[in-house]
Amino acid sequence: MSSATALQDQITRMFATQLKIEVPSPETDLLNSGMLDSLGLVDLLVQIEEQFGFSIPIENLEVESFRSVATIANQVAQHLPKRVDHS
């Protein structure tokens, strides 16, 4: 499993367990579907901070980066420390 897929799976579980939102696929548009509203977005940012150890300041928030689990995973991956592959 790729690290991108693993991160998407982790975020999907976070939605289910912490936000009580069942996301059908990583590409589901969370905003257009109504699954994620402005209050849900704030809750999501809190969960990202708790689970991944970084925060995204509201003034730097780009809503398009939080449109789907896939785009959220990309946003999270940009903030995570880079892993060194020793293989």
C-alpha positions in Angstrom: 0.0 0.0 0.0 1.4 3.4 -0.9 1.9 6.1 1.7 -0.7 8.2 -0.1 -3.3 5.4 0.1 -2.4 4.7 3.7 -2.9 8.4 4.5 -6.2 8.5 2.7 -7.3 5.4 4.7 -6.3 7.1 7.9 -8.2 10.3 7.1 -11.3 8.3 6.0 -11.2 6.5 9.4 -10.8 9.9 11.1 -14.0 11.1 9.4 -15.9 8.0 10.4 -14.7 7.8 14.1 -14.2 11.5 15.0 -16.5 13.4 12.7 -19.2 10.7 12.3 -19.1 11.1 8.5 -19.0 8.0 6.3 -17.1 9.0 3.1 -17.8 6.6 0.2 -14.6 7.2 -1.7 -11.4 9.4 -1.5 -12.7 11.4 -4.5 -16.2 12.2 -3.1 -16.7 16.0 -3.1 -17.3 16.6 0.6 -18.5 20.2 0.1 -20.9 19.8 -2.9 -22.4 16.6 -1.3 -23.1 18.5 1.9 -21.1 16.1 4.0 -18.7 18.9 5.2 -20.0 22.4 6.0 -18.1 25.3 7.6 -18.5 24.0 11.1 -17.4 20.5 10.0 -14.4 22.1 8.3 -13.4 23.7 11.7 -13.9 20.3 13.4 -11.7 18.7 10.6 -8.9 21.2 11.2 -9.0 20.4 14.9 -8.8 16.7 14.2 -5.9 17.1 11.8 -4.0 19.1 14.4 -4.6 16.4 17.0 -3.8 13.5 14.8 -0.9 14.8 12.7 0.6 17.4 15.0 0.4 20.6 12.9 -2.2 23.3 12.4 -3.3 25.2 9.3 -4.0 28.8 10.1 -7.4 29.9 9.0 -5.9 32.8 7.0 -3.9 30.3 5.0 -6.8 27.9 4.5 -7.7 27.1 0.9 -11.1 25.4 0.8 -10.2 23.6 -2.5 -7.6 21.7 -0.5 -10.3 20.2 1.7 -12.8 19.2 -1.0 -12.2 15.5 -0.8 -10.3 12.9 1.3 -7.7 12.8 -1.6 -7.1 16.5 -1.5 -7.0 16.5 2.3 -4.4 13.7 2.2 -2.3 15.8 -0.2 -2.5 18.8 2.1 -1.6 16.7 5.1 1.3 15.1 3.2 2.8 18.5 2.5 3.0 19.3 6.2 4.4 15.9 7.4 8.1 15.4 7.8 9.6 13.7 4.7 10.6 10.1 5.3 14.0 8.9 4.2 13.9 5.6 2.3 16.7 3.4 3.4 16.1 0.5 1.0 
